[in-house]
Each structure stands twice: as structure tokens, then as C-alpha cells.
Amino acid sequence: MSLNINFDHSWSYYHQPIITNDDIANATVTDIMNICNWSPAELPHISRTKSETTFTNKSEKWWYRKHFQCILSDSQLEQSVSLTFKSSDNNYRNSLAISSVIWLDAVNIFSGVLQIPQTSIDLPKTLLYSSDMENRNYQHTLIVCSMDACLSFSASLILPHDAIISIKDIHDNATIRRTSDLSQKHDNIYNYVASFDDVNKHNTNTSDSKRVSLPTYDKQEFCDIVTEKIIDRENNQIADVNRTKVPLLTIVMLIVGSRGDIEPIIAYGKALRAVGHRVRLATHEKFRKFVRDNDLEYFPLAGDPDEIMSFMVNNSGIVPSISSILKGNLFRRRRLFFDILKSTWLACTNNDDETDASFQAEVIIANPISYGHIHCAQKLGIPLHMVFTMPYSPTIAFPHPLANIDYSTASNERINVFSYSSVETLMWLGIGDLINKFRRTILDLPSLNISQVRSMMVDEKVPYTYCWSPSLVPKPSDWPFYIDVSGYFFLNLGKNYKTPPDDLLAFLGLQTNLNNHIDETSLPIFIGFGSIIGHDSHRLLDIILKSLMQTGYRALLSGFDIDSNHLPKNILKIDDIPHDWLFQYGE
């Protein structure tokens, strides 16, 4: 897989009469570079003076200039970079050829015919990486001169798929002066477009998406990795780690689920933002204020989390029961699912719905049940990182959390591994047509079959981070290096929590000073089910009441939609209380 960087933006052009018998290969490029009256242009460039055709009947010579910057991280090797041109007509009905000369930093790197779509021009490493070796910050000027036609092609830079390199515009005075949308003079980073080499797997088209506007808050071009030591688990030692640098990125986090899914991701997003990344958390409207209050950008995803959780609980996962089908729940869920898919793409590309700040993702972080993640990443050609609180990666250690398991038919290990592919298959049978509809109609990508879907995450080695404690559930030995268990992500809401309700203070035996605890009351236990209660909450409550009566415990009950007046005095129903504050006063 290679990375295509869209190179169409922030060009300037200049045209001049062609002198008889002029040889553009012998043109004085240094004189052209210093001409003042350049005009802004975007590729493909169509002459306004000859709107009926891009060809100028050999009456003019067309010069194009682009300033750009290559920035490598400290540990990154020098990367090979190629310049390619393609026709804006994807069908290539006519083979296009233009006599052209190309210079990089006033050095001639190409003279001949640009034959579309075959021409690919290597940018010499000796020129790309010859300046500012100390900071690994390389600034360049590219000049293209065409004899018989204006440059009516799109341009791209081709990099290796694992390149860690930032390619940025440097706007010249003419472009800044004459282009109104650059009034704030923010740098622009180009969007990446993946092209998969194996056509039998994941084909994709290049994207003509808008440029990426960097965040408006102050930051440096790279952020230092703050962790300098890691635990060497094999040798039970702490090992030194060389400090490195990571390019600052525009990140979208696609999260579908309940508050238990959202809260740890907010903590993750705040950590990313703290080192300078721009972070947008896209989730359900219900959590808009929660996200904004934690200083993250927000974008709405479709769907009601309560409806989603209710369906999953009532159907023991993703496979609908007969009763759900008869009630019409399956059809409502399919409409809901397609709405969520569409909103994941909007979350990657649309402006902020409150501030109208422009946005285009350079990285996607998502939980598995947002579903649109890998398809949006493929369209944009950007990295994808999966994060979740439940295991979604095949292992012999334990089954998929949404699978109904019968261990009587085979060994535990075989059943556990099989459960992941069975859930994937059942999901595809239920909504695969909607995913392909999303790919075709929204993303302009080809459809997939079930074998491609089941293998694409593994084939692309998409990294997973599972945010539970390895002391609780260790990382299975058969998970590869790009899947890890990180520990919990805590938001630490308790630090600023100052207004507990009076009935809770009384139940906990706390005075006005929350640090003074009255020992005459027994410490309560906490019983909570988050957003997932199920359809038979009364039966579950009856079990809890009998258990508390037998054990003598007092309890705090969270997550039940029941009338507090019908609860005995040893139980207090509570609403949304930060756990890190609450648990210090519990058993």
C-alpha cells in the first residue's frame, strides 16, 4: 500500500508569449522564479482566457510554481517521493500529452512529454533533504513549464505506506494576497489517499477532498513523547526508551455507545489534546455538553444510545430475536445503522456544527461498533486506530462478548476463536448490504464481500488498544504486537466535584466537610449496571433486594429506572455521580 498526497492546492501560475523557436528546456528558470505578477491557481488548471479548450494553440507558455515543505521526525529515514499527474477525467478516454520541463529548487529534474496517466517523476533525495539538516525541515520550490497547454491535470506525491513525513504548503505572497480563504494564514496539511496494490482486496479511488485546516491554538510542529520509560514485562524491569517526536495531527474519534463507552475516550482525547493534537470526538447528541465541557471539539453521530443498548440487551447482542423482528425492531435498527454510517463520514470531513471551523481528519480513532471507521479511513487513506472496553480481536483465551457459546461441540480454544468469525459473519448477513450501500453511494468505493470484510482488519494490521487493566484480564498470548491492553483511561471527574446531593451525603454519613466521615454508619456497596439493564429490570431488582436482605449490606443503586419511594431504607438510588469521588466513601 502506498500513500498518495493530494498536491493540487496553493499553486501560482504565470503565462507569457512564446518566442519563435523557443526551447523551454533552456529557459532561465531563476528569472521566472523572481517574477512578481504570479496569480493563484488550483490544479487542474483551466485557462480562463481560452475557456473552450485547455490548449492554447501555441500562443502562450504556462509556468506553474509551488512552494512546499518536507518535515521528518528525528528517527525517520529519508523517504523516496515521486510526483505524478493524472487526468481529471477518470475514464482516460483520450491519452493526453504535454511537452513540459520541471525544476526542483532551480535544478532540472524532467524534460520531455507528460503522458497521462503513465508519467511518474522521482524527486531526487539529494535535493529533497539537502537543507536544514539539523531540524530536518526542508523547504522547496517546484516549477513546471508547459509549452502547448495549461496544466489541466491533478498532481499527487507518492510515498511509501509507512512513511512518517509531513508535506506542507508554504504560501507565497501572491497566493496569500489574492486568496481570501487564507486570511488567517494557517498552514495546510494534505489529505492522504490510500491505494491498495492487491486489487482482489481493497480497491479505492483517490479523494479530491478539501484541504485540512490545522487547529487555531498555538502548538509546535511536533510533540515530544512524554513517556521515557516502559516496563519490560518479560524481564520484569523498567527499560529506558529513546525520546521521539510525533507529528501533530487532526484526529477524529468515532464512538458509538453509552456513557461507559464515551467517558474513557474523553480522557484519551484530552491526553492527545494536551500534547498539541487537534481532537474532535464524534458521538451521540446526548453527550454534546459532556464532550464540550471537557474542551474537546464535538460532532454529532446519529442514533440514540439508549435505543442501541436496549436492542443489544434484548437480543443478546447483534442477532435479532424473532420477537424483535415481529415488532419491527430489526427494520428500525437498519435505518438507525445506516444513519450512523453516514454520520461517521460527515464527522471526518464536515465543518464544526457550532463554530463552522473547517475540519478534515488525518487519523481516525474508533470503537468497533461505530462500523464506518475502516471505510472512511480507506476513502481518506489515513491511519485507523481501534479502541474499546471489550475484546473484539480473535483469541483462544475467551469468546467474543456478543456470542452465544456452546462448548459441548468442540474444544474451548476452537470455540473461542470461532466465536469472533461467527459474530462477524452474522453481522455482515444482517447489515452487509447497508455497508456496501454506504461505500458505493457515500464514499464512492467498490463493494466488499464477506471474506474481504473478515480479513481486512488483520491484513492491514489495524492496531487495537483495549482499555482495561492487564491485571484483570491479561493480554492473550496469541494477540500480535499491534494489539495491546493499556490499562484504564480515567477522566478524574471527582477532583472538581463539589455538589453531591443532600440525600447522598446523609446516606454516606458525611458532614459538610466531605473529608470527615462518620463511622457509626456501615459503608455501602455500589451496584450499577450503567446503561445496560435489560428488559426485565424488576426481576433483577428483586434478586438484588433479596441478596441485600441476606447479607445485611447497605447499597447505592445506579442505572435503574425505578421509583425511589418503593425502595427500602438500606438502598439509595443515585443518578450520575463521578465514581472516583463516590468510591472513596464505599465498601
PAVOSE-730083 format. One line per field, with one value per residue (C-alpha): residue number from 1; chain; residue in one letter; x, y, z. Coordinates in Angstrom, 3 decimals. Each point is the difference from the previous one (the first is absolute). Layout:
% residues N
i	NUM|...
ch	A|...
aa	A|...
c1	X|...
c2	Y|...
c3	Z|...
% end
This chain:
% residues 587
i	1|2|3|4|5|6|7|8|9|10|11|12|13|14|15|16|17|18|19|20|21|22|23|24|25|26|27|28|29|30|31|32|33|34|35|36|37|38|39|40|41|42|43|44|45|46|47|48|49|50|51|52|53|54|55|56|57|58|59|60|61|62|63|64|65|66|67|68|69|70|71|72|73|74|75|76|77|78|79|80|81|82|83|84|85|86|87|88|89|90|91|92|93|94|95|96|97|98|99|100|101|102|103|104|105|106|107|108|109|110|111|112|113|114|115|116|117|118|119|120|121|122|123|124|125|126|127|128|129|130|131|132|133|134|135|136|137|138|139|140|141|142|143|144|145|146|147|148|149|150|151|152|153|154|155|156|157|158|159|160|161|162|163|164|165|166|167|168|169|170|171|172|173|174|175|176|177|178|179|180|181|182|183|184|185|186|187|188|189|190|191|192|193|194|195|196|197|198|199|200|201|202|203|204|205|206|207|208|209|210|211|212|213|214|215|216|217|218|219|220|221|222|223|224|225|226|227|228|229|230|231|232|233|234|235|236|237|238|239|240|241|242|243|244|245|246|247|248|249|250|251|252|253|254|255|256|257|258|259|260|261|262|263|264|265|266|267|268|269|270|271|272|273|274|275|276|277|278|279|280|281|282|283|284|285|286|287|288|289|290|291|292|293|294|295|296|297|298|299|300|301|302|303|304|305|306|307|308|309|310|311|312|313|314|315|316|317|318|319|320|321|322|323|324|325|326|327|328|329|330|331|332|333|334|335|336|337|338|339|340|341|342|343|344|345|346|347|348|349|350|351|352|353|354|355|356|357|358|359|360|361|362|363|364|365|366|367|368|369|370|371|372|373|374|375|376|377|378|379|380|381|382|383|384|385|386|387|388|389|390|391|392|393|394|395|396|397|398|399|400|401|402|403|404|405|406|407|408|409|410|411|412|413|414|415|416|417|418|419|420|421|422|423|424|425|426|427|428|429|430|431|432|433|434|435|436|437|438|439|440|441|442|443|444|445|446|447|448|449|450|451|452|453|454|455|456|457|458|459|460|461|462|463|464|465|466|467|468|469|470|471|472|473|474|475|476|477|478|479|480|481|482|483|484|485|486|487|488|489|490|491|492|493|494|495|496|497|498|499|500|501|502|503|504|505|506|507|508|509|510|511|512|513|514|515|516|517|518|519|520|521|522|523|524|525|526|527|528|529|530|531|532|533|534|535|536|537|538|539|540|541|542|543|544|545|546|547|548|549|550|551|552|553|554|555|556|557|558|559|560|561|562|563|564|565|566|567|568|569|570|571|572|573|574|575|576|577|578|579|580|581|582|583|584|585|586|587
ch	A|A|A|A|A|A|A|A|A|A|A|A|A|A|A|A|A|A|A|A|A|A|A|A|A|A|A|A|A|A|A|A|A|A|A|A|A|A|A|A|A|A|A|A|A|A|A|A|A|A|A|A|A|A|A|A|A|A|A|A|A|A|A|A|A|A|A|A|A|A|A|A|A|A|A|A|A|A|A|A|A|A|A|A|A|A|A|A|A|A|A|A|A|A|A|A|A|A|A|A|A|A|A|A|A|A|A|A|A|A|A|A|A|A|A|A|A|A|A|A|A|A|A|A|A|A|A|A|A|A|A|A|A|A|A|A|A|A|A|A|A|A|A|A|A|A|A|A|A|A|A|A|A|A|A|A|A|A|A|A|A|A|A|A|A|A|A|A|A|A|A|A|A|A|A|A|A|A|A|A|A|A|A|A|A|A|A|A|A|A|A|A|A|A|A|A|A|A|A|A|A|A|A|A|A|A|A|A|A|A|A|A|A|A|A|A|A|A|A|A|A|A|A|A|A|A|A|A|A|A|A|A|A|A|A|A|A|A|A|A|A|A|A|A|A|A|A|A|A|A|A|A|A|A|A|A|A|A|A|A|A|A|A|A|A|A|A|A|A|A|A|A|A|A|A|A|A|A|A|A|A|A|A|A|A|A|A|A|A|A|A|A|A|A|A|A|A|A|A|A|A|A|A|A|A|A|A|A|A|A|A|A|A|A|A|A|A|A|A|A|A|A|A|A|A|A|A|A|A|A|A|A|A|A|A|A|A|A|A|A|A|A|A|A|A|A|A|A|A|A|A|A|A|A|A|A|A|A|A|A|A|A|A|A|A|A|A|A|A|A|A|A|A|A|A|A|A|A|A|A|A|A|A|A|A|A|A|A|A|A|A|A|A|A|A|A|A|A|A|A|A|A|A|A|A|A|A|A|A|A|A|A|A|A|A|A|A|A|A|A|A|A|A|A|A|A|A|A|A|A|A|A|A|A|A|A|A|A|A|A|A|A|A|A|A|A|A|A|A|A|A|A|A|A|A|A|A|A|A|A|A|A|A|A|A|A|A|A|A|A|A|A|A|A|A|A|A|A|A|A|A|A|A|A|A|A|A|A|A|A|A|A|A|A|A|A|A|A|A|A|A|A|A|A|A|A|A|A|A|A|A|A|A|A|A|A|A|A|A|A|A|A|A|A|A|A|A|A|A|A|A|A|A|A|A|A|A|A|A|A|A|A|A|A|A|A|A|A|A|A|A|A|A|A|A|A|A|A|A|A|A|A|A|A|A|A|A|A|A|A|A|A|A|A|A|A|A|A|A|A|A|A|A|A|A|A|A
aa	M|S|L|N|I|N|F|D|H|S|W|S|Y|Y|H|Q|P|I|I|T|N|D|D|I|A|N|A|T|V|T|D|I|M|N|I|C|N|W|S|P|A|E|L|P|H|I|S|R|T|K|S|E|T|T|F|T|N|K|S|E|K|W|W|Y|R|K|H|F|Q|C|I|L|S|D|S|Q|L|E|Q|S|V|S|L|T|F|K|S|S|D|N|N|Y|R|N|S|L|A|I|S|S|V|I|W|L|D|A|V|N|I|F|S|G|V|L|Q|I|P|Q|T|S|I|D|L|P|K|T|L|L|Y|S|S|D|M|E|N|R|N|Y|Q|H|T|L|I|V|C|S|M|D|A|C|L|S|F|S|A|S|L|I|L|P|H|D|A|I|I|S|I|K|D|I|H|D|N|A|T|I|R|R|T|S|D|L|S|Q|K|H|D|N|I|Y|N|Y|V|A|S|F|D|D|V|N|K|H|N|T|N|T|S|D|S|K|R|V|S|L|P|T|Y|D|K|Q|E|F|C|D|I|V|T|E|K|I|I|D|R|E|N|N|Q|I|A|D|V|N|R|T|K|V|P|L|L|T|I|V|M|L|I|V|G|S|R|G|D|I|E|P|I|I|A|Y|G|K|A|L|R|A|V|G|H|R|V|R|L|A|T|H|E|K|F|R|K|F|V|R|D|N|D|L|E|Y|F|P|L|A|G|D|P|D|E|I|M|S|F|M|V|N|N|S|G|I|V|P|S|I|S|S|I|L|K|G|N|L|F|R|R|R|R|L|F|F|D|I|L|K|S|T|W|L|A|C|T|N|N|D|D|E|T|D|A|S|F|Q|A|E|V|I|I|A|N|P|I|S|Y|G|H|I|H|C|A|Q|K|L|G|I|P|L|H|M|V|F|T|M|P|Y|S|P|T|I|A|F|P|H|P|L|A|N|I|D|Y|S|T|A|S|N|E|R|I|N|V|F|S|Y|S|S|V|E|T|L|M|W|L|G|I|G|D|L|I|N|K|F|R|R|T|I|L|D|L|P|S|L|N|I|S|Q|V|R|S|M|M|V|D|E|K|V|P|Y|T|Y|C|W|S|P|S|L|V|P|K|P|S|D|W|P|F|Y|I|D|V|S|G|Y|F|F|L|N|L|G|K|N|Y|K|T|P|P|D|D|L|L|A|F|L|G|L|Q|T|N|L|N|N|H|I|D|E|T|S|L|P|I|F|I|G|F|G|S|I|I|G|H|D|S|H|R|L|L|D|I|I|L|K|S|L|M|Q|T|G|Y|R|A|L|L|S|G|F|D|I|D|S|N|H|L|P|K|N|I|L|K|I|D|D|I|P|H|D|W|L|F|Q|Y|G|E
c1	0.000|1.303|-1.032|-1.212|0.208|-2.311|2.254|-2.588|-0.186|1.854|1.677|0.745|0.195|1.463|-0.454|2.059|0.080|2.069|2.993|0.588|2.134|0.066|1.317|-1.604|2.702|2.450|-2.261|1.530|-1.941|1.624|-1.362|-3.474|0.121|0.576|-2.873|-2.421|-3.311|-0.827|-3.683|-1.501|-1.103|-1.377|0.605|-1.367|0.379|-2.300|0.889|-2.652|1.237|-0.695|-2.914|-1.024|3.161|2.971|2.304|1.235|0.816|3.688|-0.605|1.275|2.401|-1.398|2.116|-1.119|1.676|-0.552|1.805|-0.139|1.670|1.079|0.364|1.363|-0.090|3.381|-0.027|-1.379|2.219|-0.049|-2.998|-0.292|-2.565|-1.444|-2.033|-2.820|-2.659|-3.383|-2.863|-3.072|-1.920|0.237|-1.039|3.117|-1.980|2.760|3.710|1.343|3.557|1.581|3.593|1.318|3.074|0.099|2.482|0.445|1.843|1.201|1.455|-1.464|-1.476|-2.168|-0.101|-2.345|-3.618|-2.404|-1.986|-3.142|-0.483|3.407|2.482|1.574|2.976|2.330|0.972|3.730|0.803|3.152|-2.260|-2.887|2.175|2.888|-1.007|-0.345|1.346|-0.036|-3.759|-0.902|-2.160|0.409|-1.521|-0.301|-1.267|-1.407|-0.278|-1.908|0.026|-2.259|0.384|-3.338|-2.601|-0.803|0.383|-3.451|1.012|-0.187|3.299|0.923|3.044|0.534|1.646|0.596|-2.975|1.997|1.466|-0.038|0.343|-1.907|-0.462|-1.196|-0.794|2.108|-2.186|1.816|-0.963|-2.112|-2.100|-0.542|-0.788|-2.566|-1.713|-2.581|-0.341|3.619|-0.539|0.945|3.131|-0.306|2.160|-1.726|0.910|-1.041|-2.441|1.342|-1.614|0.762|0.420|-0.006|2.285|-1.978|-3.079|-1.663|-0.099|-0.750|-0.122|-0.509|-0.225|2.065|-1.812|-0.430|-0.940|0.539|3.204|0.589|-0.016|2.250|-1.324|0.018|1.650|3.744|2.175|3.312|0.291|0.889|-0.817|2.436|-0.993|-0.103|0.462|3.704|-0.146|-2.052|-0.372|1.840|-2.528|2.136|2.943|-2.108|2.100|-0.503|1.778|1.117|-1.684|1.479|-2.060|-1.563|-2.310|-3.439|-1.535|-2.906|-3.185|-3.680|-1.771|-3.630|-1.245|-3.102|-1.748|-3.393|-1.420|-0.950|1.700|2.265|1.331|0.302|1.636|3.310|0.340|-0.413|2.921|1.994|-0.923|1.050|3.381|0.468|-1.055|2.352|3.024|-1.299|-2.155|-3.335|-2.732|-3.641|-2.162|-2.963|-2.735|-3.726|-1.756|-0.734|3.683|0.602|0.302|2.088|2.537|0.049|0.349|3.235|1.469|-0.231|-1.564|-3.309|-1.906|-3.340|-0.350|-3.470|-1.800|-1.355|2.383|-2.881|-1.718|3.233|0.727|-3.607|0.086|3.304|-1.198|-3.438|1.527|3.050|2.276|-0.276|-2.146|-3.702|-2.450|-3.237|-1.980|2.116|-0.604|-3.756|-0.013|1.807|3.140|2.258|-1.139|0.298|3.488|1.033|-1.115|1.829|3.121|0.140|-0.488|2.962|2.129|-0.766|0.768|3.448|1.044|-1.359|1.925|3.235|-0.523|-2.691|0.472|-0.766|-3.785|0.348|3.076|0.128|3.742|1.242|1.063|1.396|1.330|3.592|-0.469|-3.090|-0.302|-3.162|-1.763|-1.087|-3.733|0.333|0.437|0.741|3.556|2.050|-2.031|0.497|3.689|0.311|-1.676|2.255|3.066|0.749|1.004|-2.612|0.399|-2.647|-0.719|-2.567|-0.935|-0.915|2.013|-0.708|3.222|-0.012|1.730|-0.058|-0.121|-3.654|-3.011|-1.433|-2.117|-3.075|0.140|-2.259|2.411|-0.561|3.206|-1.436|0.816|3.793|2.939|-0.210|2.850|-1.623|-3.394|1.517|1.774|-3.012|-2.271|1.675|-0.430|-3.570|-0.948|1.683|-1.922|-3.356|0.550|0.822|-3.069|-2.165|1.556|2.562|-2.231|-0.214|3.788|0.395|-2.703|1.963|3.218|-1.574|-2.332|1.832|3.682|0.117|1.857|-0.593|-2.076|1.601|-0.806|-0.068|3.500|1.469|-1.822|1.132|3.648|0.486|0.763|2.558|1.504|0.504|1.281|-2.356|1.221|-2.335|0.290|-2.208|-0.449|-0.350|2.581|2.353|-0.165|-3.693|0.235|3.567|0.764|-0.506|3.207|-1.384|-0.681|2.612|2.203|-2.454|-2.725|0.571|-1.640|0.834|-1.768|-2.989|-0.530|-1.203|-1.580|0.441|-3.253|0.082|2.694|-2.435|-3.194|-1.347|-3.790|-1.131|-3.754|-1.111|-1.634|3.282|1.972|-2.453|0.116|3.812|0.029|2.050|0.060|0.355|3.731|0.114|3.292|-1.554|-1.661|-2.394|0.824|-3.327|-1.468|1.208|1.673|-2.350|0.782|-0.601|-2.243|-0.103|-0.846|0.874|-2.202|-0.650|-2.835|-2.078|-3.670|-0.674|1.334|-2.657|1.190|3.592|-0.960|-1.753|3.203|1.986|-2.456|0.057|3.788|0.315|-2.501|2.028|3.376|-1.068|1.815|-1.098|0.181|0.180|-2.008|0.798|-1.505|-3.513|-3.079|-2.046|-1.835|2.230|-3.050|-0.446|3.533|0.830|2.050|3.217|0.053|0.489|-0.586|2.550|0.410|3.194|2.677|3.745|1.199|3.453|-1.660|-2.669|2.129|2.170|-3.057|-1.086|0.828
c2	0.000|3.475|3.457|2.546|3.595|2.314|2.732|2.165|2.959|3.325|0.205|3.247|0.464|2.439|-0.008|1.702|0.123|-2.728|1.285|-1.571|-3.158|0.327|-3.043|-0.145|-2.344|2.916|2.526|2.053|-1.431|2.281|3.036|-1.548|-0.809|3.675|1.350|1.925|-0.327|-3.634|-0.841|-2.627|-3.319|-3.380|-3.124|-1.085|3.498|1.044|3.193|2.672|1.798|-3.078|-1.611|-2.017|-2.128|-0.552|0.191|3.468|-0.490|0.588|3.647|-0.079|-1.769|-1.025|0.102|-1.507|0.505|-1.742|0.483|-2.928|-1.430|-3.529|-0.659|-3.277|-1.196|-0.459|-3.770|-0.132|-1.030|2.054|-1.102|-0.413|2.386|-0.046|2.648|-1.259|1.647|-1.383|1.171|1.410|-2.348|-3.355|-1.873|1.127|0.034|1.968|-0.538|3.416|1.178|3.383|1.066|1.105|0.798|-0.339|1.530|-0.657|2.856|1.266|-3.430|-1.621|-3.404|-0.688|1.009|-1.699|-0.934|-0.418|-3.013|-0.410|-2.205|-1.710|2.692|-0.254|2.188|-0.806|3.004|-0.448|-0.614|2.106|2.991|-0.891|-0.450|2.389|2.989|0.541|-3.416|0.870|0.586|-2.432|2.757|0.241|2.840|-0.240|1.705|-2.057|1.598|-1.561|1.513|-1.298|1.029|-0.616|-0.207|1.142|-2.616|-1.600|-3.010|-0.885|-0.451|-2.450|-0.963|-3.745|-1.175|-3.412|-1.171|0.136|3.457|2.408|3.302|3.268|1.711|3.584|3.055|3.119|2.756|2.597|3.679|-0.100|-2.889|1.469|3.413|-1.176|-2.900|1.051|-3.347|0.200|3.175|-1.765|-1.406|-3.414|-2.722|-2.791|-3.679|-2.133|-2.825|-3.515|-2.387|-3.701|-2.131|-3.730|-1.989|-3.247|0.661|-3.103|1.557|3.649|2.199|3.700|3.203|3.072|2.697|3.591|1.031|3.511|1.010|-0.520|3.123|-0.317|0.914|3.629|-0.495|0.504|-3.063|-1.234|-2.097|-3.155|-1.104|-1.888|-3.400|0.614|-3.610|-0.716|-3.387|-3.109|-3.245|-2.929|-2.657|-2.921|0.978|1.753|3.132|3.627|0.721|3.380|1.159|2.533|3.168|0.438|2.475|-0.441|2.324|2.019|-1.298|0.736|-2.939|-1.080|-2.481|-1.953|-1.439|-1.724|-1.168|1.007|2.275|-2.878|-0.006|3.793|0.958|-1.878|1.312|3.566|-0.676|-1.352|3.016|2.451|-1.714|0.335|3.637|0.754|-0.735|2.133|-2.210|1.309|-2.369|-0.290|-2.529|-1.102|-1.702|0.209|3.337|-1.018|0.480|3.333|2.036|-2.695|0.119|3.803|0.480|-2.000|2.364|-2.375|0.782|-1.763|-1.337|-1.837|-3.637|-1.337|-2.345|-0.062|-1.921|-1.191|-1.523|-1.640|-1.506|-1.149|-1.856|-1.720|-1.091|-1.162|-2.037|-1.288|1.894|0.866|-2.903|0.934|-2.269|-1.134|2.280|2.986|-0.715|-0.290|3.321|1.741|0.625|-1.478|2.448|2.978|-1.178|-0.221|3.586|1.081|-1.875|1.641|3.431|-0.696|-1.071|3.208|2.133|-1.593|1.377|3.445|-0.107|-0.518|2.840|2.520|3.367|0.432|0.273|2.810|2.022|-0.923|-0.681|-2.097|-3.568|-3.022|-2.979|-1.161|-2.903|-1.952|-1.470|-2.069|-2.705|-3.059|0.659|3.323|-2.231|2.793|0.356|-2.147|1.031|3.717|-0.668|-1.809|2.854|2.617|-2.275|0.825|-2.142|-1.742|-0.877|-2.075|0.503|-1.875|-1.221|-3.521|-2.498|-0.037|-1.704|-3.795|-2.041|-3.480|1.497|1.104|0.345|3.051|1.911|-0.016|-3.699|-2.706|-2.802|-3.764|-1.725|-3.486|-0.189|0.547|1.044|3.298|1.472|-0.806|1.269|3.231|0.760|-0.993|2.334|3.076|-1.029|-1.144|3.392|1.721|-2.228|0.499|3.747|0.029|-2.049|2.529|3.279|-0.779|1.413|3.290|0.175|-0.514|2.596|2.401|-0.785|0.428|2.966|2.039|-0.901|-0.967|-3.204|-3.478|-2.555|-2.654|-3.664|-1.818|-1.496|3.464|1.416|-2.800|0.397|3.714|0.978|-2.802|0.542|3.704|-0.688|2.596|0.716|-0.618|1.412|-1.596|2.268|-2.413|-1.002|-2.839|-1.022|-0.721|-1.611|-0.447|0.385|-3.419|-1.613|-0.430|3.714|1.579|2.974|2.590|-1.028|1.000|0.413|3.449|0.343|2.182|3.542|2.116|3.421|0.873|1.921|-0.277|2.662|2.768|-1.553|2.333|-0.425|-3.461|-0.141|0.268|-3.431|-1.583|1.885|-1.177|-3.610|0.029|1.606|2.970|3.391|3.297|-0.608|-2.883|-1.225|-0.853|-3.381|-1.131|-3.580|-0.815|-0.953|-3.066|0.663|-0.709|-2.102|1.273|-1.873|1.432|-1.213|3.137|0.389|-3.728|-1.259|-2.224|-0.478|-1.666|2.536|-0.895|-3.612|1.200|2.462|-2.779|-2.050|2.992|0.703|-3.610|-0.113|3.208|-1.306|-3.210|1.767|3.062|2.417|3.543|0.817|2.820|-0.957|1.565|-0.452|-1.194|1.823|-0.614|2.120|0.743|0.133|-3.768|-0.838|-1.056|2.379|-1.986|0.846|3.415|0.502|2.427|1.693|1.147|0.178|-0.106|-3.440|1.195|2.295|-2.488|-3.107|1.572|-0.079|-3.563|-3.523
c3	0.000|-0.858|1.124|-2.556|1.183|-1.879|-1.448|-1.772|2.350|0.452|-3.386|-1.836|-3.768|-2.505|-3.793|-2.693|-3.814|-1.632|-1.931|-3.412|0.206|3.780|1.857|3.417|1.248|-0.286|1.725|2.810|2.902|2.582|-1.831|-0.087|3.733|0.805|-2.099|2.204|-1.833|0.724|0.383|2.351|-1.523|0.944|-2.073|-2.374|-1.465|-2.841|-1.865|0.461|-3.097|-2.109|1.783|-3.020|0.219|2.243|-2.988|-0.943|-3.693|0.859|0.785|3.574|2.329|3.399|3.152|3.314|3.365|3.337|3.306|2.405|3.053|1.026|3.722|1.335|3.593|1.683|-0.410|-3.544|-2.907|-3.178|-2.077|-3.746|-1.499|-3.526|-1.822|-2.219|-2.117|-0.923|-2.143|1.700|-2.307|1.809|-3.133|-1.937|-3.199|-1.715|0.605|0.964|-0.630|0.766|-0.670|3.383|2.044|3.790|2.430|3.710|1.697|-3.400|-0.905|-3.113|0.957|-3.061|-3.657|-2.417|-0.453|2.889|-1.191|2.059|1.971|-0.322|1.050|3.447|0.922|2.896|2.117|0.692|3.659|-0.389|-0.616|2.319|3.086|-0.632|2.180|3.768|0.927|3.706|0.204|-2.820|-1.472|-3.792|-2.046|-3.776|-3.121|-2.859|-3.462|-2.907|-3.492|-2.778|-3.619|-1.627|2.758|3.473|2.720|-0.112|2.124|3.657|1.836|2.759|2.015|0.508|3.240|1.584|2.084|3.259|-0.541|2.951|-1.808|-0.082|-3.384|0.413|-2.076|0.220|-1.406|-2.066|0.176|-3.161|1.237|3.453|-1.387|-2.521|1.725|2.582|1.755|1.138|2.027|3.215|-1.698|1.591|-1.462|-1.871|0.154|-2.936|0.299|-0.516|-2.462|0.235|-3.104|0.696|-2.254|0.200|-2.116|1.373|3.452|0.555|-3.072|0.495|-1.959|0.745|1.912|-1.086|3.528|1.263|1.695|3.678|2.156|2.988|3.449|1.039|3.382|0.301|-0.355|-1.343|-3.112|1.952|3.523|2.192|1.305|3.744|1.118|0.235|1.701|-0.617|1.894|-1.560|1.065|-1.151|2.233|2.656|-0.378|-0.891|-3.276|-1.324|-3.192|-2.376|-0.241|-3.392|-1.700|-1.524|-2.628|1.336|-1.593|-0.499|1.660|-0.088|2.598|-1.152|3.055|0.061|3.320|3.497|2.519|0.988|-3.563|-0.228|3.301|-0.383|-3.561|1.253|2.350|-2.963|-2.133|2.719|0.236|-3.768|0.045|2.909|-2.209|-2.876|-2.219|-1.242|1.241|-1.055|1.852|-2.106|1.980|0.759|0.565|3.592|0.845|-1.762|3.218|1.699|-2.834|-0.341|3.763|-0.195|-2.617|-2.954|-3.353|-0.570|-2.989|0.194|-1.008|-0.743|2.334|3.531|2.300|2.185|-3.057|-1.144|3.415|0.416|-3.306|0.846|3.449|-1.102|-2.831|1.885|-2.328|-3.676|-1.247|0.107|1.727|-1.656|2.318|-1.020|-3.671|0.558|1.883|-2.858|2.069|-2.671|-2.665|2.369|0.913|-3.662|-0.606|3.151|-1.047|-3.436|1.588|2.291|-2.962|-1.904|3.039|0.452|-3.397|0.833|3.272|-1.954|-2.478|0.972|1.663|3.697|0.409|2.570|-0.997|-3.728|0.396|-2.914|0.694|-1.753|1.891|-0.342|2.441|1.081|3.496|0.372|1.933|-2.025|0.193|-1.855|-3.114|-2.501|1.272|-2.399|-3.041|0.737|0.670|-3.332|-1.856|1.599|0.001|3.639|2.995|2.136|3.675|1.772|3.717|2.075|3.458|-1.181|-2.068|-3.734|-1.163|-0.504|2.694|1.481|3.505|0.123|-2.315|-1.701|2.565|-2.282|-0.880|1.441|0.835|0.107|1.070|-0.467|-3.716|0.024|2.161|1.854|-2.047|-3.347|1.107|1.327|-3.278|-2.062|1.984|-1.474|-3.618|0.690|1.451|-2.965|-2.418|1.698|0.083|-3.708|-0.881|1.814|-1.145|-2.701|-2.701|1.920|0.338|-3.740|-0.657|2.203|-1.879|-3.445|0.506|2.641|-0.350|-3.699|0.906|-1.428|1.866|2.188|0.487|3.319|-0.336|-0.578|3.010|2.290|-0.994|-0.599|3.611|0.279|-3.455|0.688|3.551|1.438|3.554|2.933|3.507|2.643|3.010|2.881|2.565|-1.005|3.664|-0.540|-3.453|-1.299|-3.684|-1.649|-1.220|-3.534|-0.558|-2.324|0.851|-1.357|2.486|3.606|3.407|1.336|3.346|0.777|-1.286|2.940|-0.407|3.707|0.299|3.787|0.382|-0.916|1.363|2.708|-0.011|1.134|0.742|3.609|0.086|-1.103|2.674|2.629|-1.215|0.069|3.455|-1.142|1.673|-1.866|-0.115|-2.445|1.392|3.385|0.029|2.724|0.932|1.621|-3.401|-1.894|-3.318|-2.924|-3.021|-3.531|-2.447|-3.497|-3.486|-1.923|-3.051|-0.453|2.196|-2.225|-0.501|3.379|2.507|2.590|0.204|0.301|2.734|1.921|-0.056|1.309|2.820|1.196|-0.106|2.045|2.536|0.430|0.283|1.974|-2.303|-0.762|-3.706|-2.509|-3.078|-3.388|-3.434|0.847|-1.241|3.153|2.557|2.989|2.290|-0.336|1.164|3.590|2.166|-0.427|-3.745|-1.588|-3.723|-1.438|-3.338|-1.727|2.728|-0.854|1.042|1.034|2.564|1.095|0.477|2.690|2.259|-0.814|1.131
% end
